[in-house]
Amino acid sequence: MSSLCLLAVFHRFNGMFRRPPEYDDFITKLEEDEHHRIVYVTLEDPKLPEPGPSLDDIELDEALKEALRKRGIERLYKFQAKAIEYIRSGESTVIVAGTGMGKTEAFLLPILDDVIENPFEGVRALLVYPTKALARDQLARINALASVVFGARALVFDGDTSERDRMRIYSMPPPILVTNPDMIHHALMHSEAFREIVSKVRYVVLDDMHVYSGVFGTHVSYVLRRIRRFLKDDPVYIGSTATIGNPEEFAEAMFGKRVEVVKAEAGRLSPTYHVMVRPVARSKLDEVVCLLKKCMERGLKTLVFADSHRMVELIRKAGLRWGVDVHVHRAGLLPEERRAIEDGLRTGKIRAVAATPTLELGIDIGDLDCVILTNIPPTYSKYVQRTGRCGRRGRRAYVILILGNDPISQYYENFPEDFYSRSFEPIAVELENEEIARTQLVAMARDNPIRLSELSEFEHQVAMSLVSEGYLKYVKTRGYLKCTSKGLRYLRKRSSLRGVGEIVRIYDVRGRLVGYREMPMALKELFPGAIYLHSGSVYISVKFSPPRAVVRRLPPSFNLITSPLYYSEPSDFRAELSRSVHGVEIEYGSLNVRESVYGYVVKDFSSGAVLRESLLDREYNYEFKTKGLLIHFPVNPEWRLMENAEAFHAVEHALISATQTVVGASPTDMGGISFPTGHVFIYDSFPGGSGITKLLFSRIEEAIKRAYRIVSTCSCADGCPRCIYSPYCGNNNKILSRRRAIRVLRKLLRGELRELVLPVKPEGRPLV
């Protein structure tokens, strides 16, 4: 069940929604605006976790109990007591509880209790946070409790730790070390002193565990394994999260061992209105800024979430036009720019911020009164994570979800109950990502030579490839693999755990660093002639030569944007899994994808109207290995080649849209390619694979049903942005037919496609 309390919702009454009685003045004000329509409202009541035993009944040191009593705490929540019990007994544990419900105390109390029992034994606990900023943000909270234990002060160890402080940590290791995966990755390779101080670690904690999905999660699973190689004893692993649908399965994949799961059924600390709105007489962009203006007039500190850096930059640009001072927080900004935004929001100097998911984590940015979502988040889990940033301090809060002209918005406008009754989705991670394995195996050999017995069959194949390429050397007399000088150079180019694609550095024409983008996304955003937005400034790309791009700044009044025209070609598909669904064969496996940008579309910034198409002087290409699905749709012999192409291209778009609601993916997490012969590829857009399409493989039946509902409930003639058009279509949404997609999906659901003709291999022009 959802954590939302569906007591005060719009109820269906003669085909309409009836509003709940607890309508406050702000919601009433929103309703009076004729430029949008309120689709759905729900009021979520505060809900705390189930009470647990009193402190007298908990097996903890008296100093810790006294520290809790000074905070006014006389009893713990039930989930906290259970977590303490498991951790004290040496069981690896995952704690699942809502934002602000005390997860940190649940794992920190037993760790501090252990430190009291085993003083002066070096680093006992490694507290790993997803980012450097979050680790430092949590330090004060950790030390507030740790200070009651003599010598139990936690210290931060990250890239900003001075050489002097590092030497102090090495010579006098603290009992608790707060760090991030990136720092561990580098320190294991380059610091014998670090490898020595972590050898006595008893507890390894992954806080905000839901962040470790996809490519990042695969990297971190290797980092945890690399730590384990230096530990004297098997550690107790602890995970903490608010929003994972498969905590046991995911944690066991990450930790490589069995775990206990402790859950708390809880909601929020404050009453929160959840509002779904549909812009009627203005664009989504203008709707965002208009809502922001209303929030500013009422003194509501507001955070806007968008799923792309382009959208947050557009909000900034439009906000200036409307007289709303909204700041931008996103990946690709320089660290000092992001810290300034966080500090301003926390102190109240900044009242409005538009952010990508960079602010989805638990960084303290102070009280928030409202969260505006410009898109339906890729998962219900992310909806809860993003909206959990408001209503923490006992005041009424507001969450406004803006529907757009896209298939997902159309689906939930027709079936809003489906959205608010969702449960947390499972998290995907692809552990057999060849690109990541290559990097991590070389890093592992740099840490300490690898014995062949440590490797799985998959890793053994990757390692032998690295040996043949000269990155690793097999020392036969000793039976291990060691890193070569060529391997060290290889690692210097692949230092990031956040992705696997080549990093493109963006410079202005004067040589000043503007920011970064990763391939293959950089290919589609920085081709020559592309309009690139950064921190409210507008640039045009004048040179694209990875790993470098050069841009020229344009006047703030510049009112055009661009979208790439591109095609993708799959090759060398190798099936790993196969199953039949409604009589159609679906395979999951590895493949190569070559993406080629050959032109672009120029659009008006304000209206989105297409002004012209332009071809580039040459194509810009990028090829990568990934994982994905191949669906073998039979062709319809009654249709011509072009009609089959229109049908399968539309089915591909609809399936990708549906997948977002089924497995929790954003539209940029996947790519799609269709052929008029009925071969449809849906692949992970990250080199090596992210696990999204593997999760889709197991849930494809539901994705097909939702794809059919998307295309069959739209009232357009034969295709529009609300059903089969995609802003990421490399063919500018041409060669599409909603009506033919309906026929294909209807026959598929009825099991009638098995009667049609099945081509042996893909032929014809691929569409994306």
Secondary structure, DSSP 8 states (H G I E B T S, - for coil): --SS-TTEE-EEETTEEE--S---HHHHHHHH-TTEEEEEEEEE-B----EEEEGGGS---HHHHHHHHHTT--EEEHHHHHHHHHHHTT--EEEE--TTSSHHHHHHHHHHHHHHHSTTSS--EEEE-SSHHHHHHHHHHHHHHHTTSTT--EEE-STTS-HHHHHHHHHS--SEEEE-HHHHHHHHHH-HHHHHHGGG--EEEESSGGG--HHHHHHHHHHHHHHHTT-SS--EEEEEES--S-HHHHHHHHHSS--EEEE----BSS-EEEEEEEESSS-HHHHHHHHHHHHHHTT--EEEE-SSHHHHHHHHHHHHHHT---EEE-TTS-HHHHHHHHHHHHHTS--EEEE-GGG-S-------SEEEESS--SSHHHHHHHHTTSS-SSS-EEEEEE--SSHHHHHHHH-HHHHHT---------S--HHHHHHHHHHHHHHS-EEGGGS-HHHHHHHHHHHHTTSEEEETTTTEEEE-HHHHHHHHH---SS-SS-EEEEEETTS-EEEEEETTHHHHHSSTT-EEEETTEEEEEEEEETTEEEEEEE-TT--EEEEEEEEEEEEEEEEEEEEEETTEEEEEEEEEEEEEEEEEEEEETTT--EEEEEEEEEEEEEEEEEEEEEEE--B-TTS-HHHHHHHHHHHHHHHHHHHHHHH---GGGEEEEE-TTSEEEEEESSTT--SHHHHHHHTHHHHHHHHHHHHHS--SSS--TTTT--TT-TTTT-S--HHHHHHHHHHHHHT-GGGSB--SS--S--B-
